[in-house]
């Protein structure tokens, strides 16, 4: 029975994940071309309720909330994708070095990765963001560097597993160089697992960006991060709940969508 339902469940997760992430992505793309109001426009009146002029109302500064949420979708995906790209490149490179390294160098690199992984990603990102001036680039750099250790550790394990296979020995015996082995055998065999992990890391990166922005360490205004919107709306959550509920719901939708997408990719790979 599990063999029958697992493919169905995997496809369902993949489809739902694609729909949720695709919806947020569509909002982010639209925000590049059109916005209801200028993000810095404060002419809407403080905490105006939802209406024809402002579909979701305004925040405590009089800015259109729908505009802020659309820009926030762009910020979340930009930081998330940028962090995953940076963390993936650095992590895969470090993992390949550790996987091919001699015993003593492998031990040194593994110990360093263990130390980095022991610290929560958010804590490392907070330290990185605090060292540099808060900006979009600083958030990407801090979160990307923090997640690179996790990616490197997984890459190292996968590389070691592939190198232990008989076809690697046969390839080397036939005269193939190590770069050729990496391109033709190692990367194609470890990439599916890495792709699933990077999808999961995207969800963590989005949460990390929102957390940094909530703490005041994320992209500064006029960048409308969902985390900063939550922080600004917490004082008026009882009188104007839309300002807190809307960014929270969008954050949940994006993270759940990414996790379902990763689950679908994992189930698809398992088949």
C-alpha positions in Angstrom: 0.0 0.0 0.0 2.8 2.4 0.9 4.4 1.8 -2.5 1.2 2.9 -4.2 0.4 6.0 -2.1 3.9 7.3 -1.8 4.2 8.4 -5.5 0.7 10.1 -5.2 1.7 11.8 -2.0 5.0 12.9 -3.6 3.3 14.4 -6.7 0.7 16.1 -4.5 3.4 17.7 -2.4 5.3 18.8 -5.5 2.2 20.3 -7.1 1.0 22.1 -4.0 4.5 23.4 -3.3 4.9 24.7 -6.8 1.6 26.5 -6.6 2.3 28.1 -3.3 5.9 29.2 -4.2 4.7 30.1 -7.7 2.0 32.4 -6.3 4.6 34.3 -4.1 7.0 34.4 -7.0 4.3 35.9 -9.3 3.6 38.6 -6.7 7.3 39.4 -6.5 7.6 39.7 -10.3 4.5 41.9 -10.5 6.0 44.2 -7.8 8.9 44.8 -10.2 6.5 46.1 -12.9 3.7 47.6 -10.9 2.8 48.7 -7.4 -0.5 50.2 -6.1 1.4 53.0 -4.4 5.0 54.2 -4.0 6.5 52.2 -1.0 7.4 55.5 0.8 4.0 57.1 0.2 2.5 58.0 3.6 -0.6 59.8 2.4 -3.0 57.0 3.1 -3.7 58.0 6.7 -2.5 56.2 9.8 -4.0 52.6 10.2 -6.7 53.1 7.7 -9.0 50.0 7.4 -9.2 48.0 4.2 -11.2 49.7 1.5 -11.4 50.6 -2.1 -8.4 52.9 -2.0 -6.3 50.6 0.1 -7.4 47.0 -0.3 -5.6 45.8 2.9 -5.5 49.2 4.7 -2.5 51.1 5.7 0.2 50.8 8.4 1.0 53.1 11.3 2.9 55.4 9.0 0.1 55.6 6.4 1.8 53.4 3.8 -0.3 51.1 1.7 -0.1 47.6 3.2 -0.6 45.7 0.0 2.3 47.6 -1.6 4.5 46.8 1.4 3.6 43.1 1.2 4.4 42.9 -2.5 7.8 44.5 -2.0 8.3 42.1 1.0 7.7 39.1 -1.3 10.5 40.4 -3.6 12.8 40.9 -0.6 12.1 37.5 0.8 12.7 35.6 -2.5 15.8 37.8 -3.3 17.5 37.2 0.0 16.4 33.5 0.1 17.6 32.7 -3.5 20.8 34.7 -3.1 21.6 33.1 0.2 21.0 29.6 -1.2 23.1 30.4 -4.2 26.0 31.7 -2.1 25.8 29.0 0.5 25.4 26.3 -2.2 28.5 27.4 -4.1 30.7 27.8 -1.1 29.3 24.7 0.6 29.7 22.4 -2.4 33.3 23.7 -3.0 34.3 23.2 0.6 32.6 19.7 0.6 34.4 18.6 -2.5 37.7 19.7 -1.0 37.0 17.8 2.2 35.8 14.8 0.3 39.0 14.5 -1.8 41.4 15.7 1.0 43.9 13.6 2.8 43.0 12.2 6.2 44.5 14.9 8.3 43.1 17.8 6.2 39.7 16.1 6.1 39.8 15.9 9.9 40.7 19.6 10.2 38.0 20.7 7.8 35.4 18.4 9.4 36.2 19.8 12.8 35.7 23.3 11.5 32.4 22.5 9.9 31.2 20.8 13.1 32.0 24.0 15.1 30.1 26.2 12.6 27.1 23.8 12.5 27.0 23.8 16.3 26.0 27.4 16.2 22.4 28.1 15.0 22.1 29.6 11.5 20.2 32.6 12.8 22.9 33.3 15.4 25.7 33.2 12.8 23.6 35.4 10.5 23.0 37.9 13.3 26.7 38.1 14.0 27.4 38.6 10.3 24.7 41.2 9.9 25.9 43.0 13.0 29.5 43.2 11.7 28.4 44.8 8.4 26.0 47.7 7.9 22.4 46.4 7.6 21.5 46.0 3.9 20.1 43.6 1.4 23.6 42.4 0.5 24.6 42.0 4.1 21.6 39.8 4.8 22.4 37.6 1.8 26.1 37.3 2.8 25.4 36.6 6.4 22.7 33.9 5.8 24.6 32.4 2.9 27.8 32.0 4.9 25.9 30.5 7.8 24.2 27.8 5.7 27.3 27.0 3.7 28.6 24.8 6.6 25.5 22.6 6.5 25.8 22.2 2.7 29.5 21.5 2.9 29.0 18.8 5.5 26.4 17.0 3.4 28.5 17.4 0.3 31.5 15.8 2.0 29.5 12.8 3.1 28.0 12.3 -0.4 31.4 12.7 -2.1 33.0 10.1 0.3 30.1 7.7 -0.5 30.5 8.1 -4.3 34.3 7.8 -4.2 33.9 4.4 -2.5 32.1 3.0 -5.5 33.8 0.5 -7.8 33.1 2.6 -11.0 35.3 5.4 -9.6 38.2 3.0 -9.3 37.5 1.7 -12.8 37.4 5.3 -14.1 40.7 6.2 -12.4 42.3 2.9 -13.7 41.3 3.8 -17.2 43.2 7.1 -16.9 40.5 9.6 -16.1 41.7 12.7 -14.2 40.2 13.8 -10.9 38.5 16.8 -12.5 36.9 14.5 -15.1 35.8 12.2 -12.3 34.2 15.1 -10.5 32.3 16.3 -13.5 31.2 12.9 -14.9 30.6 10.9 -11.8 30.7 12.8 -8.5 28.5 15.9 -9.3 25.8 14.0 -11.2 25.4 11.5 -8.4 25.3 14.0 -5.5 23.3 16.7 -7.2 19.8 15.3 -6.6 20.3 15.0 -2.9 21.9 18.5 -2.8 18.9 19.9 -4.7 16.5 18.7 -2.0 18.7 20.0 0.8 19.0 23.4 -1.0 15.2 23.6 -1.3 14.9 23.1 2.4 17.7 25.7 3.0 15.6 28.2 1.0 12.8 28.0 3.6 15.3 28.4 6.4 16.9 31.4 4.6 13.5 33.1 4.3 12.8 32.6 8.0 16.3 33.9 8.8 15.8 37.0 6.8 12.4 37.7 8.4 14.0 37.1 11.9 16.9 39.5 11.1 14.5 42.1 9.8 12.3 41.7 12.9 15.4 42.4 15.1 16.4 45.4 13.0 19.4 43.7 11.3 17.8 43.1 7.9 17.4 45.3 4.8 16.6 48.8 6.0 13.7 51.0 4.8 12.4 51.6 2.2 12.9 47.8 1.8 9.6 46.4 3.2 10.6 43.1 4.7 7.9 40.9 6.1 9.8 40.6 9.3 10.0 44.3 9.7 6.3 44.6 9.0 5.6 42.2 11.7 7.8 44.1 14.2 6.1 47.4 13.3 2.6 46.0 13.6 3.0 44.2 16.9 2.0 47.3 18.9 -1.3 47.7 17.0 -2.1 44.0 16.5 -5.4 44.4 18.5 -6.6 47.6 16.8 -5.3 46.8 13.2 -4.7 43.1 13.0 -4.2 43.0 9.2 -0.8 44.6 9.5 0.4 41.6 11.6 -1.7 38.8 10.1 -1.0 39.5 6.4 2.9 39.3 6.5 2.7 36.3 8.9 0.4 34.4 6.6 2.5 35.1 3.5 5.6 34.0 5.4 3.9 30.7 6.4 2.7 30.2 2.8 6.1 30.6 1.3 7.9 28.4 3.9 5.3 25.7 3.7 5.4 25.8 0.0 9.2 25.5 -0.1 9.1 22.6 2.3 6.4 20.8 0.3 8.4 21.4 -2.8 11.4 19.8 -1.1 9.3 16.9 0.0 8.0 16.3 -3.5 11.5 16.4 -4.9 12.7 14.0 -2.3 9.9 11.5 -3.0 10.5 11.9 -6.7 14.2 11.1 -6.3 13.4 8.1 -4.0 11.4 6.5 -6.9 
